[in-house]
Amino acid sequence: MHELESWTEEKRSAYLYRVISDAESGTSRQILFLELARAADKQAELWAVEATKAGVTLPAAYRPDLRCHVVARLLRWFGPRRLRTALAAMKVRGMSIYAPAGFPSSSVGRIGQEAEEGRSYPVGHEMPVRLEDVGRRHRCAGGNGNLRAAVFGASDGLVSNASLILGVAGAISDGGAILLAGVAGLLAGAFSMAAGEYVSVRSQREMYEYQIGLERAELEEYPQEEAAELALIFQAKGLEATEARRLADRIIADPDQALDTLAREELGLNPAGLGSPWDAALFSFLSFAAGALVPLLPFFFAKGMAALFAAIALTGAALFGVGAAISLFTGRRALLGGLRMLAIGGAAGAATYFIGTLMQS
């Protein structure tokens, strides 16, 4: 039944390519996806031959399933760019053309003989000079992922637990109850974040492993067809047809490089960006807990208004620091980032404290 599954996937891809082509009507991408649809139909024909050899009966015609109809409708409403992750999961190739940014400037659009002639390609669609350059922009992209997750995890823990503590403090003055609520908020939030991260990263990895397995099988059986599809994607990024095919053939000649490139350029997947789900869960737990601990600390050592004022002061300082740290990723000025985070966290805390006082009355 492997032949039937593969035939169905290729026919489904061809169907969705044509939907994407219609959505891209009037753009250069329209022709790319029409060509990819034809290539998928040819792949389906090859699988039909294999099915006949294996004695497997194929349907007289392909009928899209419910999932395919839903995705097609969403494509018509929102366009392929917003659905590229879902499309990649359905083995729709070429989604990398919707990814932001091009190759690094060190690889600006020269390749082979064209580099010596000084010819270049459009900015934003720069092509690698060497095989080693293919996919380099993806390998660099995840370098600060853990730092980014730590900053945003700490931010979530800080704001959510500070708001919880202030809300309870507005309703009651019992320091023990406030401490208990803060500890409960810390643990509940940290475990929730960890569970969410684990499921998210595990799902991404499972999708990648499934898709790359299919790509590996097709690369072994039909390398020339894979090269043709890869060449189409390179054409969409600015290369002329002959140059795109030359580069695709060179890449396909190296099975390991070919598999990595096909995953990135055809499926839009980034293997380097997928870490361990257990590491992601632990990192999220610790970063959230660290942020949530800040407004809670004074209640371990003091009671009453002294503890509350200390918690507000510590939380305000931490909010400003987290906002300044977030500016590293947003490109905004650290002072503005810190003040904005302080204002947002302060508003949330004030609102929950006010609601707590209302509950008291």
C-alpha positions as CSV (number, residue, x, y, z in Angstrom):
1,M,0.0,0.0,0.0
2,H,3.1,2.3,0.0
3,E,2.5,2.9,-3.7
4,L,-1.1,4.0,-3.1
5,E,0.0,6.4,-0.3
6,S,2.7,7.9,-2.4
7,W,0.4,8.3,-5.4
8,T,-2.2,10.0,-3.2
9,E,0.4,12.4,-1.8
10,E,1.6,13.4,-5.2
11,K,-1.9,14.0,-6.5
12,R,-2.8,16.0,-3.4
13,S,0.3,18.1,-3.9
14,A,-0.6,18.7,-7.6
15,Y,-4.1,19.8,-6.5
16,L,-2.8,22.2,-4.0
17,Y,-0.1,23.6,-6.3
18,R,-2.8,24.6,-8.7
19,V,-4.8,26.3,-5.9
20,I,-1.6,28.2,-4.9
21,S,-1.0,29.1,-8.6
22,D,-4.5,30.6,-8.8
23,A,-3.8,32.5,-5.6
24,E,-0.6,33.8,-7.1
25,S,-2.2,34.8,-10.4
26,G,-0.3,37.6,-12.1
27,T,2.9,37.0,-10.2
28,S,6.1,35.2,-11.3
29,R,5.2,32.5,-8.7
30,Q,2.2,31.5,-10.7
31,I,4.3,29.7,-13.3
32,L,6.5,28.1,-10.7
33,F,3.6,26.4,-9.0
34,L,2.0,25.3,-12.3
35,E,5.3,23.6,-13.2
36,L,5.5,22.0,-9.7
37,A,1.9,20.7,-10.3
38,R,3.0,19.1,-13.5
39,A,6.1,17.6,-11.9
40,A,3.9,16.2,-9.1
41,D,1.5,14.7,-11.7
42,K,4.5,13.0,-13.4
43,Q,5.7,11.7,-10.0
44,A,2.2,10.3,-9.5
45,E,2.4,8.6,-12.9
46,L,5.6,6.9,-11.8
47,W,3.9,5.7,-8.6
48,A,1.0,4.4,-10.7
49,V,3.5,2.2,-12.6
50,E,4.9,0.9,-9.4
51,A,1.4,0.2,-8.1
52,T,0.6,-1.8,-11.2
53,K,3.7,-3.9,-10.7
54,A,2.8,-4.5,-7.1
55,G,-0.8,-5.4,-7.9
56,V,-2.2,-2.4,-6.1
57,T,-5.4,-0.9,-7.5
58,L,-5.5,2.9,-7.6
59,P,-8.6,5.1,-7.8
60,A,-9.9,6.0,-11.2
61,A,-9.4,9.7,-10.3
62,Y,-8.0,11.6,-7.3
63,R,-10.6,13.0,-4.9
64,P,-9.3,15.6,-2.4
65,D,-10.1,14.6,1.2
66,L,-11.7,16.9,3.8
67,R,-8.3,18.2,5.1
68,C,-7.3,19.1,1.5
69,H,-10.5,21.0,0.9
70,V,-10.1,22.9,4.1
71,V,-6.5,23.9,3.3
72,A,-7.6,24.9,-0.2
73,R,-10.3,27.1,1.1
74,L,-7.9,28.8,3.6
75,L,-5.4,29.3,0.8
76,R,-8.0,31.2,-1.2
77,W,-8.9,33.3,1.8
78,F,-5.5,34.0,3.3
79,G,-2.9,33.2,0.7
80,P,0.0,30.7,0.7
81,R,2.4,32.8,2.8
82,R,0.3,32.5,5.9
83,L,-0.2,28.8,5.4
84,R,3.3,27.8,4.4
85,T,3.9,25.7,7.6
86,A,0.6,23.7,7.1
87,L,1.5,23.3,3.4
88,A,5.0,22.0,4.2
89,A,3.4,19.5,6.5
90,M,1.3,18.2,3.6
91,K,4.5,17.8,1.5
92,V,3.9,20.9,-0.7
93,R,7.2,22.0,-2.0
94,G,8.6,25.4,-2.7
95,M,7.5,27.0,0.6
96,S,11.0,28.4,1.2
97,I,10.3,31.2,-1.3
98,Y,7.9,32.7,1.3
99,A,10.6,32.6,4.0
100,P,11.9,36.1,5.1
101,A,15.3,37.3,4.1
102,G,17.8,35.9,1.5
103,F,21.2,34.3,1.7
104,P,23.9,36.2,3.5
105,S,25.6,39.1,1.8
106,S,28.8,37.1,1.6
107,S,27.0,34.8,-0.9
108,V,25.6,37.6,-3.1
109,G,24.2,36.1,-6.4
110,R,27.2,34.8,-8.2
111,I,27.9,31.3,-9.2
112,G,30.4,29.4,-11.3
113,Q,31.4,31.3,-14.5
114,E,28.9,34.0,-13.8
115,A,30.8,35.1,-10.7
116,E,33.8,35.8,-12.9
117,E,31.7,37.8,-15.3
118,G,30.4,40.0,-12.4
119,R,26.8,39.2,-13.0
120,S,24.5,39.3,-10.0
121,Y,20.9,38.5,-9.1
122,P,18.1,40.4,-7.4
123,V,18.6,41.4,-3.8
124,G,16.6,39.2,-1.5
125,H,17.0,36.2,-3.8
126,E,20.8,35.8,-3.5
127,M,22.1,32.4,-4.4
128,P,25.0,30.5,-2.8
129,V,28.5,30.5,-4.5
130,R,29.4,27.0,-3.2
131,L,27.5,23.9,-2.2
132,E,28.5,24.6,1.4
133,D,26.6,27.9,1.3
134,V,23.3,26.3,0.5
135,G,21.1,26.6,3.6
136,R,23.6,28.7,5.5
137,R,21.1,31.3,6.4
138,H,19.0,28.7,8.1
139,R,22.0,27.3,10.1
140,C,22.6,30.8,11.5
141,A,19.0,31.6,12.2
142,G,18.6,29.5,15.3
143,G,21.8,30.5,17.1
144,N,20.2,32.8,19.7
145,G,17.0,30.7,20.0
146,N,17.7,29.6,23.6
147,L,18.5,33.1,24.7
148,R,15.3,34.5,23.0
149,A,13.2,31.7,24.7
150,A,14.8,32.5,28.1
151,V,14.0,36.2,27.8
152,F,10.4,35.8,26.7
153,G,9.8,32.9,29.2
154,A,11.1,35.0,32.0
155,S,8.9,37.9,30.8
156,D,5.8,35.7,30.9
157,G,6.6,34.4,34.4
158,L,7.3,37.8,35.7
159,V,4.1,39.5,34.4
160,S,1.7,36.6,35.1
161,N,2.9,35.8,38.7
162,A,3.3,39.5,39.6
163,S,-0.3,40.1,38.4
164,L,-1.5,37.1,40.4
165,I,0.3,38.1,43.6
166,L,-1.0,41.7,43.3
167,G,-4.5,40.5,42.7
168,V,-4.5,38.3,45.7
169,A,-2.8,41.1,47.8
170,G,-5.6,43.4,46.8
171,A,-8.2,41.0,48.1
172,I,-6.6,39.8,51.3
173,S,-3.7,40.8,53.6
174,D,-2.7,37.4,54.8
175,G,0.9,37.0,53.8
176,G,0.8,33.2,54.0
177,A,-2.1,33.1,51.5
178,I,-0.3,35.5,49.2
179,L,2.8,33.3,49.4
180,L,0.8,30.2,48.7
181,A,-0.9,31.8,45.7
182,G,2.5,32.9,44.3
183,V,4.1,29.5,44.6
184,A,1.0,27.9,43.0
185,G,1.2,30.4,40.2
186,L,4.9,29.8,39.7
187,L,4.5,26.0,39.5
188,A,1.3,26.0,37.5
189,G,2.7,28.4,34.9
190,A,6.1,26.7,34.7
191,F,4.6,23.2,34.2
192,S,2.1,24.6,31.6
193,M,5.0,26.3,29.7
194,A,7.1,23.2,29.8
195,A,4.3,21.0,28.6
196,G,3.4,23.4,25.8
197,E,7.0,23.6,24.6
198,Y,7.4,19.8,24.7
199,V,4.3,19.2,22.6
200,S,5.3,22.0,20.1
201,V,8.9,20.9,19.6
202,R,7.9,17.2,19.5
203,S,5.2,17.9,16.9
204,Q,7.7,19.8,14.7
205,R,10.3,17.1,15.0
206,E,7.7,14.4,14.1
207,M,6.6,16.4,11.1
208,Y,10.2,16.9,10.0
209,E,11.1,13.2,10.4
210,Y,8.1,12.1,8.4
211,Q,8.7,14.6,5.6
212,I,12.4,13.9,5.3
213,G,11.8,10.2,5.2
214,L,9.5,10.6,2.2
215,E,12.0,13.0,0.6
216,R,14.9,10.4,1.1
217,A,12.8,7.7,-0.5
218,E,12.0,9.9,-3.5
219,L,15.6,11.0,-3.9
220,E,16.8,7.4,-4.0
221,E,14.2,6.4,-6.6
222,Y,13.8,9.5,-8.8
223,P,16.9,11.8,-8.4
224,Q,16.4,13.5,-11.8
225,E,12.8,14.5,-11.0
226,E,13.9,15.9,-7.6
227,A,16.6,17.9,-9.4
228,A,14.0,19.3,-11.8
229,E,11.8,20.4,-8.9
230,L,14.7,22.0,-7.1
231,A,15.7,23.8,-10.3
232,L,12.2,25.3,-10.5
233,I,12.6,26.7,-7.0
234,F,16.0,28.2,-7.8
235,Q,14.5,29.8,-10.9
236,A,11.9,31.5,-8.6
237,K,14.8,32.9,-6.6
238,G,16.3,34.6,-9.5
239,L,18.5,32.1,-11.4
240,E,18.1,31.6,-15.2
241,A,16.8,28.1,-16.2
242,T,20.1,26.7,-17.3
243,E,22.0,28.0,-14.3
244,A,19.3,26.7,-11.9
245,R,19.4,23.2,-13.4
246,R,23.2,23.2,-13.3
247,L,23.2,24.1,-9.6
248,A,20.4,21.5,-8.8
249,D,22.3,18.8,-10.6
250,R,25.5,19.5,-8.6
251,I,23.5,19.4,-5.4
252,I,21.7,16.2,-6.2
253,A,25.0,14.5,-7.0
254,D,25.8,14.6,-3.2
255,P,23.1,12.6,-1.5
256,D,23.6,14.1,2.0
257,Q,23.8,17.6,0.6
258,A,20.8,16.9,-1.6
259,L,18.6,15.7,1.2
260,D,19.5,18.7,3.4
261,T,18.8,21.1,0.6
262,L,15.6,19.5,-0.5
263,A,14.3,19.7,3.1
264,R,15.1,23.4,3.2
265,E,14.2,24.6,-0.3
266,E,11.4,22.2,-1.3
267,L,9.7,21.7,2.1
268,G,10.7,24.9,3.9
269,L,11.9,22.9,6.8
270,N,14.9,23.9,9.0
271,P,16.5,20.8,10.6
272,A,18.9,23.0,12.5
273,G,16.1,24.9,14.2
274,L,14.6,21.8,15.8
275,G,16.0,20.9,19.2
276,S,15.3,18.3,21.8
277,P,11.7,18.5,23.1
278,W,13.0,17.6,26.6
279,D,15.6,20.4,26.5
280,A,12.9,22.9,25.3
281,A,10.6,21.9,28.1
282,L,13.3,22.2,30.8
283,F,14.4,25.5,29.4
284,S,10.9,26.9,29.4
285,F,10.2,25.6,32.9
286,L,13.3,27.2,34.3
287,S,13.0,30.6,32.5
288,F,9.3,31.0,33.5
289,A,10.1,29.9,37.1
290,A,13.0,32.4,37.3
291,G,10.7,35.3,36.2
292,A,7.8,34.2,38.4
293,L,10.1,34.0,41.5
294,V,11.0,37.7,41.4
295,P,7.7,39.1,42.7
296,L,7.5,36.2,45.2
297,L,10.9,36.6,46.9
298,P,9.9,39.4,49.4
299,F,7.1,37.3,50.8
300,F,9.6,34.7,52.0
301,F,11.3,37.3,54.2
302,A,8.7,39.9,55.1
303,K,5.0,40.4,55.6
304,G,2.4,43.0,55.0
305,M,2.9,46.2,53.1
306,A,6.7,46.0,53.4
307,A,6.7,42.7,51.4
308,L,4.2,44.1,48.9
309,F,6.2,47.3,48.3
310,A,9.4,45.3,47.9
311,A,7.7,43.0,45.4
312,I,6.5,46.0,43.4
313,A,10.0,47.5,43.4
314,L,11.7,44.2,42.4
315,T,9.1,43.5,39.7
316,G,9.4,47.0,38.3
317,A,13.2,46.7,38.0
318,A,12.9,43.2,36.5
319,L,10.3,44.4,34.0
320,F,12.5,47.2,32.8
321,G,15.5,44.8,32.5
322,V,13.5,42.3,30.5
323,G,12.1,45.0,28.2
324,A,15.7,46.2,27.6
325,A,16.8,42.6,26.9
326,I,13.9,42.1,24.4
327,S,15.2,45.1,22.5
328,L,18.1,42.9,21.4
329,F,15.7,40.9,19.3
330,T,13.4,43.8,18.2
331,G,16.1,46.3,17.3
332,R,14.4,49.0,19.3
333,R,16.3,51.2,21.8
334,A,16.8,49.5,25.2
335,L,15.4,52.5,27.1
336,L,12.2,52.5,25.1
337,G,11.9,48.7,25.3
338,G,12.4,48.8,29.1
339,L,9.9,51.6,29.6
340,R,7.3,49.9,27.4
341,M,7.6,46.6,29.3
342,L,7.4,48.4,32.6
343,A,4.2,50.2,31.4
344,I,2.6,46.9,30.2
345,G,3.5,45.0,33.3
346,G,2.5,47.9,35.6
347,A,-0.9,48.2,33.9
348,A,-1.5,44.4,34.3
349,G,-0.5,44.5,37.9
350,A,-2.6,47.6,38.7
351,A,-5.6,46.1,37.0
352,T,-5.4,42.8,38.9
353,Y,-4.8,44.7,42.2
354,F,-7.9,46.8,41.6
355,I,-10.0,43.8,40.8
356,G,-8.7,42.1,44.0
357,T,-9.8,45.1,46.0
358,L,-13.3,44.9,44.4
359,M,-13.5,41.3,45.3
360,Q,-12.6,42.1,48.9
361,S,-15.5,44.5,49.2
